[in-house]
Structures are given as C-alpha cells and as structure tokens.
Amino acid sequence: MSATASSSIRPEDAKLGWRANIAYGFQHVLTMYGGIIAPPLVMGQAAGMSQADLGMLVACSLFMGGLATLLQTLGIPFFGSRLPLVQGVSFSGIATMLAIQGDGGIQAVMGAVIVSSLIGILLVPLFAMVLRFFPPVVTGTVITSIGLSLMPVAAGWAMGPDAKDPAFGSPGNVGLAAATVVIIIVLTKLGTPSIARLSVLLSLGIGTILAVFLGAADFSGVADGPVFALPTPFAFGLPTFDVASILSMMIVILVTFTETTADILAVSEVVGTKTDAKRIADGLRADMVASAVSPVFNSFTQSAFAQNVGLVAITGVKSRFVVATGGVILIGLGVLPVLGRVIAAVPTPVLGGVGIFLFGSVAASGIATLAKVDYRNNLNLMIVAGSLGVGLLPLMHPGFYAGFPDWFSVIFNSAISSTTLTAVVLNIVFNHWVRRSKNDGRSEFAAAAEHPKAEKSEE
C-alpha cells in the first residue's frame, strides 16, 4: 500500500528533508543570484541612485523574488504552477523600463508595471488564443533583441560609473572589465562543473578583489544604513500612470507570458510531470500578481528564471520544496540591505565584464531558438530580418523617433517593444493572413542561399 502511495506521488512533490532543502535551495539562489541583481542594478545606475538607494533596490528585488518563488512553487488556488521554478525580476522588461524611466522617472515605471500586470491577470485566459501568434520565429527574434538591446548597458558599465569623469572609458576601466571577462572564461573552461556554473558570480567577487588592489573600488558607503530592514512601501515615491508607458509595458507582459509558458513546459519535461492549460494559466497568474505587488515594495516585473530549469536538469533534484526553500533564503537576503550595499559597491567596470556574458547569453538563447526555426519554403527569414532591423533602429540611432509624438516614441524607442510588434505583425502577414503556395511563399534570400549554383548558371 505504501509502495502504491509513493508511486502516485508526483516527482515535484517529493520531500527530501530540511537539510537537503537548504543545501539544494541555496544552490538555486547562487545560480540565479547574478541574474536577479542585474536588472535593479541597471535601473538604479540609469536613475543615478546613490549607493544606499541602489543597495535598497537590490534588496527589495531579492525580497520580492523570494515571495514570488514561494507563490509559484507552493501555490494557492488559481495561482502558482506548483513546479520547481525560481522567480525574479525579468530581463525582458529592462529596455522598455529604461525608456519609460528616461521620460517619467522610476515612478512612471512602477505605475506602468502595476497596471499592466493587473491587466495581465485578466488576459491569462485569453493567452491560449494569442499564443499561436508567438511561434519560435517570433519569440527567438524578441529574445535576441533583448540581449542586443542590453549590450550598450554593459559597454557603459565597462567604461566607468560616470560619463563626466575624466577616467570614463580609460584603459584602466576597460582593462578591468576585460580582466573580468578573462576570469569568467578561465573559471568556465578550467573549473569543476559546479565552479563553471557559478563563474559569473565568482568573477564578480574576484574582479572586485582585483579592483581593491588597483584602488578602483570604494566600499565607504556600505556602512551607511541599517543592516536589517523590511522593505519600505513606495520608498521612491508614489507611482504615476501614463497611458503610453502602460501600453509599452503590456508588450513586455506578453513577452513574459511567452517566456514563463516556455519555462513551465521545459521544467515539466525535465521533471517528468504532466502540464495542462490550467497549470500554465495558474503559473502565469502567479507571475502577474507578483508583478503587480512588486512595485509596492520597490521592485519590477517577475518571471521564471530559465537558468534554474537547467539546474534542475543537471542535478536531477526535482522537488518544488527545494526551490521554495530557495525562496525563503531570498527573502532572508532581501531584509539585509547591507548585502545590497555591498553588491552596489562592486565597481561598474567589473559589472561591465560580467554584463557582456550575462546579456550576451540572453541574445544567444534567442539565436538558439531561431536555429530551430524552419526557413524552407516560407518567409520566416523575412520576419527575423525585418523585426530585428526595425527593432534595432532606435538602438543604433537613439534620436531616430525624436520627431514623433511622445506616446509613439515611448513604445518604439524600446528595441524590445518595436521588435515584438514588428515580429507579431509580420508573422500574421506572412504566416497567417494569406496562405501561399510553397514556391511563391519563399524568401528570395533563402532561395538564393539554397540554390547558389542555379544563380551562378543564370549569370
């Protein structure tokens, strides 16, 4: 009878004991730690925050990531997939939030996140209908644009903290970023598998130690502020609400829907458990309610972390209670703002070196998705080319939409927003609107690539 009972237990419901939960849960925290602190660092640096405020922003993001992880893993009725998914601030919204912050400040970002997330909760039941407009050719293009749009941030970090500083872009700053890159490469290549998985986090520490010896690190602000503190609601002011900003964030919400759905399906396959439309909807609602509450505690949109899905596959530890323990650890780190101030004191050139790999890995994930797309006898290549071309215009020339109305520029100045809109529209036009014959529906670029000899003979 006990054997029957144990065989009926789903893999994700296995209980390993508190010692194993703490050990494996801490490993999950370490794996995603670099990713979860990067978005608040990007936003805080762009807003010109002090070290104390930046530390608080990081701590709040850890705190909210922990709460969101508990909701996703343990779940309540209608909220939470009850799968081993770690939650944190989503990369997909950074470019859009930076554009909103540049116009209306961080208060406008918070307002846009709250409203768009609440609307997102209402849209969850309809997402199954929209999902068919987000095939791999669209999601791969969008994810690639996310990584590419963040590379200027990494470049700015590598050059230094202040563009007005005479040392900005100096060989010393860029050299420190390059040294951090080399450290990541060495740890990944020569380290043990566990060290290789933590290469980004370890490189932050080693790069910072190197900066201390070079006199390029300043930890004088670490002691400013409390060691322990609960997040203060709306510490940066009450949110403001702008229609264009909210519409822009709605695109991010759709991208978050797509990413989380993919992560739920991926972790379900790894764990070996069943996933249906209801479970996906519960997971998406957990994302949205966490994202709606997140700005109250000075954080941003929440979504599942794909790198932790890989960790589940590597370790074979499938219990959701392990990840829930990781969520408790995140909450503990979030009420220790002193740790946030230590992280905020990491020299920006070191962050720049890490950012090159961190943001580059996002683009690489998109490219990997695009590699699975079928480009034969269709116009998928045109979708990728047109979407990336249009999406990267404001990135290559920031004043491209300067003469357009504010509502338009807020949406299209973001590479992620403009890429997503263009990719969805082109996918509808080329793959849904009009059905062509196989020969008529091919891209000329693809045809030329497939038949170079035929083209040569025609000459």
N, C-alpha and C positions, 0 to 999 in steps of 0.2 A: 504493500500500500504506500509505504514511504517512497519506494522507488518510482511508483506511478506519479506520486505528487511531485517528486523532484524533477521528473522528466517533463512535467507540464509547466514548470517554471520557465519563463522566457529568459534568454541569456542576459538581457539588460537588467533583469530583476534580481540577479544573483547578489547575495550579501556576503562579503569577504571578511568582515570584521573591521573594527575601528583602526587597528594598526595598518592593515593593508590599504584601507581607505585614505588614511593620512599620507602614507608614502606615495601611493599612485596619484592621489589627488594633488599633492604638491608637485609632482612631475608634470601634470597637466598645466598647473599655474606657471611653472618655469617655461614650458613650451610656448605658451601664448603671451607671456609677460611682455616681451618686446613689442608684440603686435598691439596689445591693449593700451600701452602707454604712448605709442607713436601718434595716434590721432589727437589726443589732448595736447601733446607737445607741439604738433603742427599748428593747431588752432591758437594755443596760447602764445607761441612765438610770433605768429602773424598778428595777433592783437597787441603785441608789445607788453605783455604782462610782466610783472615783477617775478622774481624767483619764488617768493612766498605764494603769490596767486597761482603761478604755474604749478607749484607743488600741490596746492589745494585742488586744482583742476585734475591733476593726475590721480590724486587720492579719491576724488569723487567718482572718477571713471572706474577705478578698481572696485569701489563700493557698489556702484550700480551694476557692474559686470557680475559681481557675486550674487546680487539679488536676482538678476535676470537668469543666471545659471540655475539657481535653485528653482525658479518658476518653470524653466524649460525641462529640467531633469525630474523633479518630484511631481510637478503639475498639480492643478486643481481642475475641477470640471470646466471644460471648454478652453482651457489654457495650459499649454505645455505638451510637448510630444512624448515626454517620459522616455527619452533616449539620452545616451551619454554625449551631450552637446554642450561645449563651453561657450558662453555668451560674452560679448564685449563690444566696444564701440566699433561700428562698421567702417571699414576703409572706403566703401563705395560712396559715402556722402561727403568726404573731405573736400573734394574740389568744389562741389556745389556750395557747401557751407562757407568755404573761404570766399567765394564770390558774394554770398549774402552778407557775410561779416564785413567785407570791404565797403559795402554800401550802407548797411544799417547797424553795424556793430554786433556783438555777440548776443545782445538781447533779441535782435531780429532772428538770429539763428535758432535760439531757444523757442521763440514763438512759432516759427515755421515747423520745427520738429514736433512740437506738441500737437498742433492742428493736423498736420499731415499724418501723424501716427494714429490719431483718433479716427480720421477718415479711413486710414488703412484697415482698422478693425472692422469697419463696415464693409470694406471691399473684399475681405478674405473669402466670403462665399462665392464671389464673382471671379476670383482669380483663376479658377479652373478654366473659365471661358477665355480669359486673357492669356493664359499660359501658352496656348498654341502659337501666339504671336512672338514668343520668346524662345525660338529654337536655338541650338548651339551656335548658328551663324550670327545671331543677334547677341546672345549672352557672351560669346567669346570676343566679339568686337568690343562690347561695352567694357568687359573686364580688362582687355588690353588697353583701352583708352584710360581707364582708371590708373593703371600703373604708369603710363606715359605722362599723364597729366600731373602726377606727383613728382616726377623727376626734377622739375625746377626747384621744388622744395628741398630735395636732397642737395642740389647744387648750391642753393643759398646757404644751407647749413654748413656745407664743406668750406665755403668762403669765409664764414665768420658770423657772429651774432648781430652785428650792426653794420649796415652798408655805409654809414658815415664814419666809421672807424678807419683810420689810415691802414690798419692791418687787414682790412677786409679784402679777401682774395689774395693774401700774401702767400708766398711759397710755404711759410711755416704752417698756416692754417690748412691749405690744400694738402701739404705733406702729411699732416696729422690725420686727415681724412683718408689719404692713400694708405697710411700705415694701418689704419683700422680695417681697410679693405683687405690688406695682406694678412692681417691676423685672422679674419674670417676664413680666408682661403686656406691658410695653414691648418686651422682647427678642423675645418671640414675635411680636408684631404688627409691629414695625418692623425687626427684624434680618433678615439674609440667611437662607436656608433652613438653612445649617449652624449659624448662631448660634441660630436658633429651636430647633433640635434639642438644643442644649446649654444652653438657657435656664435649666433647673433648676440645673445645675452652675455656670454663670456667676453666677447670682443668689446662690448660697452665698458665692462669693468677693466679689462687690460688696457684699452685705449685711454680710459680716464687716468689710470695709474701713470701711463706714459706722459699724459698731458701735465700731471702734477710735477713730474721730474723736469719737464720743459718750461714750467711756470705758466702754463696755459689754462690752468683750472682754478676756479675760485669757489670755495666752499664756505665763505664767510656768512652767507645768508642762510645756511642750514639751521642755525640755532634760532633764527627769527621765527617765532610762532610756537604753538603748542606741539608737544609730542603726540598727544592723543586728542582727538576732537571728532565729534559727529558732524557730518556734512550739514552746512547751513543752507536751508532752502533759499533759492534765488540770491545767492551770495553776490552775483554780478549785476543785480538789478532785475526788476520785473520784465517779463518778456514783452516784446512788441510784435504786432501782427501785420504783415504786408502780404497782399494777395499774390503778387508775382513771386515772392520768396516761397510762399506756401505751395504754389503750383510747381516751382522748381524742385522743392523737396518731395513732391508727390512722385516725380520721376525716380528719385532715389529710393522711395518706398517700394516702387515696382521692381527696381533692381534688387532690393533687399529681399523681396518676396522670392525672386528667382534664385538668388544665392542660397537662401535658407532652405527652399524646396530641394535644391540640388544636394545640400549638405544632409538633409534628413534622409533622402533616398540613398546617399552614399553610405552614411553611418548604419542605416538599416541593413544594407547589403553586407557590410563588414561584420556587423553583429550577428546577422543571420536571423532576423526577425521580420515579421510582416508589417507593412506600412500601407495604409489606405488613405483615401482622400480626407477622412475625418482626422486622422492623426496629423497629416500635413497641415490641415486647417488649424488644429489646436496649437501646433508649433508656430505657425505664422501669427496667430493671435497673441501668443506669449511674447513674440518679438515686438509686436505693435504696442501692447500695454506697457511693456518695459521701456520702450522708446518714448511713449507719452509721459511716463513718470520721470524718466531720466533727466530732462531739463530742470525739473523742480529741484533736483539735487546736483545741478551744475554739470551735467554730462550730456551725451548726444545719442544718436540712434544706435540701437543694439541689434546684433545679429550673431549667428553661429560662426565659430572660427573653424575654417576648413583644415588648418594645420593640425588641430586636435583630432579630427577624423582620421588623419594619417597616423597619429599616435596610437589610437585605438587599434588600428590595423597592425601596427608594428609590435605592440606589446601583447595583444590578444586579451587585454583586460577590458571586458565589455560592460561591466556593471555601471549603471547610471548613478549608483550611490557613491562610487568613487569620484565621479565628476561633481556630484552635489557637494562632496567634502571639499573639492577644489573651490567651489563657490563660497563655502564658509571661510576658507583661507583668504579668498579675495576680499570678502567683507572685512576680515580682520586687518588686512593691509590697508583697506580704504579708510579705516578710522585712525590710521597712524600717518598723519600728514607730514611728519618728519621724513618718512621714506620718500614721499613725493618730492620734498625739497632736495633730498639727496639726488634723486633722478634728474630734477630740474637743473642741478648744478653740473651735470655731465656736459662737457664743452660741446658746442654746436658742431665743430669740425668732426668730432667723434660720431655724433649723431648723423652727420652727412655721409660718412663712410658706411655706417650701418644702413642708412636710408637708401643708398644705391642698391644694396642687395634686397632690402625689405620691399621697396617699391618696385624694383625690377622683378621680384618674384611674383608680384601681382600681375604685371604685364606678361610674364612667362606663363602664368596659369591661363591667361586669356588666349595666348598663342597655342598652348596645348589643346585648348578646347577647339580652336579654329582648325587645328590639324586633323580633327576627327570629322570635319565637315566635308560633304561630298560636293566637289566643284565640277563634276562632269555633267554635261548636257543641261546646265541651268545657269542662272545669273547670280549665284551666291558670291562669286568673286567681285561682282559689281557692288553688291551690298556692303562687303567689307571695305572695298576701296572708297566708295562714296561716303560711307559713315565715318571712317577714320579721317578722310580728307576734310569733311565739313567739321567734324568734332575738334580736330587739332588746329583749325584756323585761329581761334582766339588764343590758343596756347603759343603758337608761333608769332602772332602779332596781337598783343593784348588790347590794342585800341581798335581792333577790326570792327566792332559793333558800337563804337563811341557815338556815332551819329544816330543811333536807333533809340526808340523810346525806352525808358527805364525798365518796364516790365519785360520787354523783349531781351534787353541786354543781360538782365539778371539770369534769365533762363539759358540763353545761348552763349554767354561768356564762360559758362562752365563746360569744359570738354566732355564731362560725363553726361550732362543733360542733352547737349546738342548731338552727341554721338548716339545716345539711346533713341532720341526722337527720330533721327535720320535712319537708323538701322531698322526700327519698327516700321516706319513708313515704306522704306524700300523693300523690306521683306513682304509687306502686304501687297505692294505693287507688283513685284516680280514673282512671288510665290503663291499668292492667294487671290489677287484681283483677276488676272487674266491667265488662263491656262494655255500655254503654247505647246506646239509640237516639240519634240526633243531637239530637232535640228535648229528650229527658229529661236528656241529659248536659250541658246548658249551664248556666253560672253565671248566677244571677239578675242579678248586677251587669253581666255582659256583655250579657245580653238587654236590660236597661234602657238601656244605652248605645247599643245598635244600633237600638232602636225607641222613641225618646223621644216621637214623635208618637202612637204607639199608646197609650202610657201616659197621655198627656195626654187623649186622647179618652175613655179609660175613666173619667176623673175627671168 
